[in-house]
């Protein structure tokens, strides 16, 4: 498990586009992958309180990364969506992380690379299965 933590830390630190905090990077990543979400749902998905998410979204909105709109299905709700600028930062950060991981894998011997090619998709499936059950 220490190896996984080291990989995650290395890959996270390699993504510098936008100069985002870990929380902002995570929220922007979710919006980039999943599209607009209610602020309350974004807070729940990210595991933070709604007031904390409101503060984070305010900072991201000031930076031009996200925008808030009224939820047409419920006038009391607020939808948060990534802006074009936010999506570009999301794509650049994803490319930086991909490049960092690819460089690490390229340093491995061929049998190790093959093992990673099998293990990573299997882990991704296990994660998706886990989250679909919770």
Buried (B, 14 or more C-beta within 10 A) or exposed (E): EEEEEEEEEBBBEBBEBBEBEEBBBBBBBBBBEEEBBBBBBBBBBBEBEEEEBBEBBEBBBEBEBBBBEEBEEEEEBBBBBBBEBBBBBBEBBBEBBEEBBEEBEEEEEEEEEEEBEEEEEEEEEEEEEEEEEE
